[in-house]
Amino acid sequence: MLRLILQYVIILIILHQSNSAIQWPKPTVSTSSTQAIADLISRALNGAPSAKLFQLSIDTHLADNGKDVFELSNGSTTGSILISASSGVAAAWGFNYYLKYIAQSSFYWSGKNIRLSNSSLIPLSSPIRIVANDLFRWYGNPCTFSYSAVFWNFSRWEEEIDWMAMNGINIVYATTGMEYIFSKVFLRMGFTQSELDEYFTGPAFLAWLRMGNLQKHAGPLSQSWHESQFELAKQIIQRMTDIGIIPVLPAFTGFMPSTAPQRFPTAKFYYSSDWNDFGCNDSCLPYLDPIDPFFQQVGVALLNETVTSLNIVSHYYACDLFNEMTPPVSDLNYLADVNAGIIRTMQTVDPDAIWVMQAWLFLSDFWTPDRVKSYLSKVPEGHLILLDLYSEARPQYLRLESFYGHYYIWNMLHDFGGNNGLFGSLVNVTNGPQTARNFSGEYMIGVGITMEGINQNEIMYEFALEQSWRTPLNNTQLNTWLANFVMRRYTSNSEIPTSAILAWQKLGNSVYHVNPLRVNSLMVRRPGLDRGQSISFDLQSLISAWTLLVNASNKLDSDLFRYDLVDITKEVLQYKFASDYFQLIVAYNRSDLYGVGTQAAILVDILSDMEMVLASDRRFLLGNWIRDALQFAKNEEEIHFYNLNAKLQVSIWGVNYTLGLYDYANKFWSGMIRDYYAPRWRVFFDELLKSLVEGHPLDTNLLNKRLFLEAESPFFMLDSKFYPTTTQGDSIMIARRLLSKYGPSLNDIHLPLISSKQHVPFKHYFN
């Protein structure tokens, strides 16, 4: 036994020495870094004089074994605070820590609640020193930049970069505008513009072009789009590097226009799969075999152009070849040679290149441990970082022995498609990162968030990123954290009512307790007879939390409180809708014409109430998404193009009404309820009543055709409909009326319970 213990200790020492010898490239710190953080603080505080009371000292020597550190202390003048930090990001992180835990203030996607005096800051009773648990804090999924960020201008990007830095993020994908660079290189190779027009998708679907899943869908891209996005990319990357965030640049994956095999007949090409039944018109992209010498030639040309055009050597490069597709060859030696070819291309341009790879592909049954081990075997140690993309629910590091000697980042994926229903697992998120550290030692080098879309469930993302510096919390500590969350989110001149704190503790112990997998809402799914909805938490806790928050509105009237009130109200309404839908189906199965008519009227009423409450808050308006898309339109033709891209993504997604991705990116947004979801349900009710009156079974084919022609197609094809970007009605008064209206019947809601382990949300991803 003693001998085994000694051997284990020796192995740990060797691993520690090996890991500590790796020098991970980090952004340099300069005077511009200090100014960038000072400007960030000023923006966060809306230019208030108190911004100048934060003194900054950024010194890389403060780092602890390469890990970021920030220290807070009283400044050199009365009423000031000194932030000493190892990097620009650490300084922004320290500023946010002060806001949250000293000044009871908050900064979110949905808004901010800042409570600072203009004349002096709250002094510290003693200095505070926080050391990061890990080297990296990651942000983003390739899909995030399509589901949420595709139509952002720099003003919106500036807000997001500030949010990233304030939450400690120090490494991020930089994919915006890269089609401009690829277009330049492909044209130099002899491709024509018409060939590229058949390759590039529309803006809303670029993530799946980049990952090799789609081509030309909702495209092509205009030259003005290319140019504006490239200029935007330069602004984004400059701001990131000024602050100290590492931009991860795209490397060549091998995917090329469909005519590439004919243009280069001596090169070895394979074809990607028919992704989600799009057919090979919009899918089945050709990709160069990374073993082929021509891969090196094209990959080096593309990466050189990227580095030269952006005037940056990032040292971190993204490449995901087999995303949601099966490799053409299962031979272990081939799999190893594929990755050897990819890293060789990167290192030809940048000898210090570090490959950042999603581990998402390993969720496929194809990737047995021996195949994964071989696939990763020829990438040099310290030159690969894997993103364990779905660690809070389906971690891969456990199955794959910490990725066989490569480094990885533990991530919370949480959101699929940018859906904005409420769910999450505070328990999994607080325990997961430390479990990974214990299991993998120093091979676990970061915590991150890999959501497909943002602007939802803000509590989960704040909490996940706090795991980069805190230790795991038990249930009692979680309840205390939830109380503090409410205090800094709602703090105003009046006392926070106990009911608001209790409401969030109920949510934290139900909706957000151990509920990591979202079950799609029936209300925003395509209507049918066989639809279902189940839950994996105590629904009465959600209803009780809603009641408590509505009651708290007698004392609370802040912007973030109103946002939460609408968010939770819509959640109760969608479960009420599901429960009444089941009663509709019971009536239909009994051939109860009156019962079907009555239940249909109830469901239409709930849809109307849902539209009303969502329209009362600016953060639930379809008009915002459409407005952002249309800012790129130069003429009537482009108005249609951007309108189509924006609406198609959040509705049917694909090209017809048979694809599995239907409603994948569904949203509880005002405008979508009124003009997309409600019209579909009215068609469904009409067909149900007709089938009973005429005495025949429901014709599913006819129903689907009517849904497409009468509700769905008009929504994404018509440009004339105006969607407001201003609110209608008072959220608090509406929530009170809805509680009075529905409160007495909420105890009658019955939905089937399901274990979170039973629901696998990626049935559309892998064959």
C-alpha positions, 0 to 999 in steps of 0.5 A, spaced: 500 500 500 505 504 501 509 503 495 502 504 491 501 511 495 509 513 493 508 511 486 502 516 486 505 521 489 511 521 484 506 521 478 503 527 481 509 531 482 511 529 475 505 531 472 505 538 476 512 539 473 510 538 466 504 542 467 508 548 470 513 548 465 508 550 459 508 557 458 501 559 455 501 565 451 498 571 454 496 578 452 501 584 454 500 589 459 501 596 457 499 603 458 493 602 453 491 596 458 490 601 464 486 606 460 482 601 457 480 599 464 479 606 466 474 607 460 470 600 461 469 603 468 466 609 466 462 606 461 459 601 466 458 607 471 455 611 465 460 616 466 459 618 473 464 622 477 465 616 481 468 612 476 475 616 477 475 614 484 477 607 482 485 607 481 488 602 477 495 598 478 496 593 473 502 588 474 503 581 471 508 580 476 502 579 481 500 573 477 500 567 482 503 561 478 500 564 471 493 565 474 490 572 475 490 575 481 486 582 483 487 586 490 482 591 492 484 596 498 483 603 500 486 608 495 491 613 496 486 619 497 479 619 501 473 615 498 478 612 493 479 604 491 485 601 489 485 595 484 491 592 483 491 586 478 495 582 474 492 583 467 487 588 464 481 583 465 483 581 472 482 589 474 475 589 470 474 583 474 476 586 481 472 592 479 465 588 478 467 584 485 467 591 488 460 592 485 457 586 487 460 584 494 461 591 497 456 596 493 451 591 492 450 593 485 450 589 478 451 589 471 447 584 466 445 583 459 438 585 461 441 592 464 444 594 471 443 596 478 449 601 480 449 604 487 455 608 488 455 615 490 458 620 486 463 623 491 466 617 494 466 610 494 465 605 500 471 604 504 474 597 505 475 594 512 481 590 510 484 589 503 481 583 499 485 578 494 482 574 490 486 568 486 483 565 480 482 557 481 484 556 473 488 559 468 482 561 463 475 563 463 472 561 456 466 565 453 462 562 447 460 557 442 460 557 435 453 558 435 453 564 440 455 568 434 449 566 430 443 566 435 445 572 439 451 576 436 450 576 428 447 583 427 450 587 433 454 593 431 460 595 435 456 599 440 453 592 442 459 589 442 462 594 446 457 592 452 459 585 451 466 585 451 465 589 458 461 584 460 466 579 459 472 582 462 467 584 468 466 577 469 473 575 468 473 572 461 480 572 458 479 568 452 473 568 446 472 566 439 474 571 434 470 569 428 466 576 426 468 578 419 472 572 417 468 570 411 471 577 408 478 573 409 476 567 406 473 570 400 479 574 398 483 567 398 478 563 395 478 568 389 485 568 389 485 561 388 481 562 382 474 561 384 469 565 381 464 570 385 458 566 383 461 560 386 462 563 392 455 566 392 453 558 392 458 557 398 456 562 403 450 562 407 446 568 409 448 572 416 444 568 421 446 561 419 454 563 418 456 558 424 454 552 421 457 554 414 464 555 419 463 548 422 461 545 415 454 543 416 451 548 411 452 552 405 448 557 401 442 557 406 439 563 406 445 566 402 449 569 399 453 575 402 453 581 399 460 585 398 457 590 403 456 585 408 463 582 408 466 589 408 462 592 414 463 585 418 471 585 417 471 593 419 467 590 425 472 585 426 478 589 427 474 593 432 472 587 436 479 584 436 483 591 438 478 592 444 479 585 446 486 585 446 487 592 449 483 589 455 487 583 455 482 578 452 485 573 448 481 572 441 481 565 438 482 566 430 479 561 426 484 556 422 482 552 416 478 546 417 478 544 410 471 546 407 471 549 401 465 551 395 462 545 392 466 546 385 473 545 389 473 537 387 473 539 380 477 545 380 483 541 384 482 534 381 488 531 384 487 533 391 483 528 396 476 531 398 471 528 402 464 530 403 460 532 410 454 529 411 447 531 409 446 535 416 439 534 419 436 532 412 437 539 409 439 535 402 446 536 399 443 542 395 444 546 402 449 541 406 454 535 404 460 540 403 466 538 400 472 538 405 480 537 403 483 531 407 488 534 412 493 529 410 493 531 403 499 536 401 494 541 398 490 542 405 497 545 408 497 550 402 490 552 403 490 552 410 497 556 410 494 561 405 488 562 409 491 563 416 497 568 413 492 572 410 488 572 417 494 574 421 496 579 416 489 582 415 488 583 422 495 585 424 495 580 430 498 573 432 493 570 437 497 564 438 490 561 439 486 558 433 480 554 432 478 548 428 473 543 428 473 538 423 468 533 424 462 537 428 456 533 428 458 528 422 462 522 422 469 521 419 470 518 413 475 513 415 475 509 422 482 507 422 486 509 428 492 511 424 488 515 419 484 519 425 491 521 428 494 523 422 488 528 421 490 532 427 497 532 425 495 535 419 491 540 422 496 542 427 502 542 422 498 547 418 497 552 424 505 551 426 507 553 419 504 560 420 505 560 428 510 556 431 507 557 438 500 556 435 495 553 440 489 549 437 482 550 441 478 544 439 470 543 441 470 536 445 462 536 442 464 531 437 466 526 442 458 525 444 457 521 438 457 514 439 462 513 433 468 516 438 470 510 442 475 512 447 481 508 443 479 513 437 479 519 441 485 517 444 488 516 437 485 522 434 489 527 439 495 523 439 499 527 434 498 534 437 504 536 441 502 537 449 501 544 451 498 545 444 491 543 444 486 546 449 479 542 449 473 545 450 468 540 454 462 543 452 457 540 456 460 539 462 454 540 467 450 535 464 455 530 459 462 531 461 467 528 457 473 528 461 471 523 465 470 518 460 476 520 456 481 520 462 482 527 462 483 527 454 489 523 454 494 528 457 491 534 453 488 540 457 481 542 457 476 547 460 470 545 464 464 549 461 457 550 462 453 549 455 446 550 458 442 553 453 440 551 446 438 555 440 438 561 444 431 559 447 429 563 453 425 559 458 427 558 465 432 552 467 439 550 470 443 546 475 446 551 480 448 544 484 452 541 478 455 548 476 458 549 483 460 542 484 462 540 477 469 544 476 472 542 483 470 535 481 474 536 474 480 539 478 480 533 483 480 528 477 484 531 472 489 535 476 492 541 472 490 538 466 483 542 467 485 549 466 479 553 466 472 554 467 467 557 461 460 558 458 458 555 452 451 557 451 448 557 444 445 564 445 445 569 451 440 574 454 436 568 458 437 565 465 442 570 467 443 567 474 446 561 471 451 565 467 453 569 473 454 563 478 458 559 473 463 564 472 464 565 479 466 558 480 473 560 477 474 563 483 470 560 489 469 554 492 463 549 491 457 551 495 453 547 500 445 548 500 445 552 505 451 557 502 447 556 496 441 559 499 445 565 502 448 566 495 441 567 492 439 572 497 445 576 496 443 575 488 437 578 490 440 584 494 444 586 489 439 585 483 434 589 486 437 594 491 434 600 491 432 606 496 427 602 500 428 595 503 428 589 499 421 585 501 423 578 504 418 575 499 423 577 493 428 573 497 424 567 498 421 567 491 429 566 488 430 561 494 424 557 491 427 558 484 434 556 486 431 550 489 427 548 484 427 551 477 435 552 478 436 546 483 438 540 479 435 541 472 440 542 467 436 539 461 431 544 458 424 541 455 422 545 450 415 549 451 409 546 448 407 553 446 412 554 442 412 548 438 409 546 432 402 544 434 399 537 433 396 531 437 402 528 440 405 533 443 407 533 450 411 537 455 414 534 462 418 537 467 423 535 472 422 540 478 417 542 483 412 546 479 408 549 485 415 552 487 415 556 481 408 558 482 409 560 489 415 564 487 411 568 482 406 569 487 411 572 492 414 576 486 408 579 484 406 581 492 413 584 492 411 589 487 408 593 492 415 595 494 419 594 488 419 597 482 426 597 479 428 595 472 431 589 473 425 587 477 420 588 472 424 584 467 424 578 472 417 579 473 415 578 466 420 572 465 417 568 471 410 570 469 411 568 462 414 561 465 408 560 469 403 562 463 407 557 458 406 551 463 398 553 464 398 553 457 401 546 456 396 543 462 390 546 458 392 543 452 392 536 455 385 537 457 384 539 450 386 533 447 382 529 452 376 532 450 378 531 442 379 523 444 372 523 447 369 527 441 367 532 445 366 538 440 363 543 446 369 541 450 374 542 444 371 549 443 371 551 450 379 549 451 381 552 444 378 558 447 382 558 453 388 557 450 387 562 445 386 567 451 393 564 454 396 566 448 393 573 448 395 574 455 402 571 453 403 576 448 401 582 452 406 581 458 411 580 453 410 586 450 410 590 456 418 589 457 423 591 452 427 585 453 422 581 450 421 584 443 421 581 436 422 588 434 429 589 437 432 583 433 429 585 426 431 592 427 438 590 429 438 585 422 435 591 418 441 596 420 445 592 414 440 593 409 442 598 403 435 598 399 429 594 398 432 588 396 436 587 402 431 589 407 427 583 404 434 579 405 436 581 412 428 580 414 428 573 411 435 571 415 432 574 422 425 571 421 427 564 418 432 563 424 427 564 430 422 560 426 422 554 421 430 555 421 430 550 415 427 550 408 421 546 409 416 544 414 419 537 415 426 538 418 427 536 425 430 543 426 423 546 426 422 551 432 429 549 434 431 557 436 424 558 439 423 565 443 418 567 448 418 574 444 412 579 443 411 579 436 412 572 435 407 570 439 402 574 436 404 573 428 407 566 429 405 561 434 398 564 435 396 563 428 399 556 428 395 554 434 388 557 431 389 553 425 390 547 429 384 548 433 380 549 426 382 543 424 381 539 430 374 542 430 373 540 423 375 533 424 370 532 429 364 536 425 366 532 419 367 525 423 374 523 420 381 523 424 385 529 423 389 529 417 396 531 419 399 532 412 393 537 411 394 540 418 402 541 416 401 544 409 396 549 412 400 551 418 406 552 413 402 556 408 397 560 413 402 561 419 409 560 418 411 562 411 407 569 411 411 570 418 418 569 415 416 571 408 413 578 409 416 584 410 411 589 411 409 587 418 412 592 423 415 590 430 415 595 435 421 596 439 418 600 445 413 597 450 406 597 451 403 596 458 405 596 465 409 590 467 407 590 474 400 591 473 399 586 468 402 581 472 398 583 478 392 582 473 394 575 471 395 572 478 388 574 479 386 571 473 390 565 473 392 564 481 385 560 483 386 555 477 394 554 478 394 548 483 390 544 478 396 544 473 398 537 472 404 535 468 408 529 468 415 529 472 421 526 468 428 525 470 433 530 467 437 524 465 432 521 461 431 527 456 437 528 451 436 534 447 441 533 442 437 528 438 438 533 432 445 533 432 448 526 431 445 520 426 
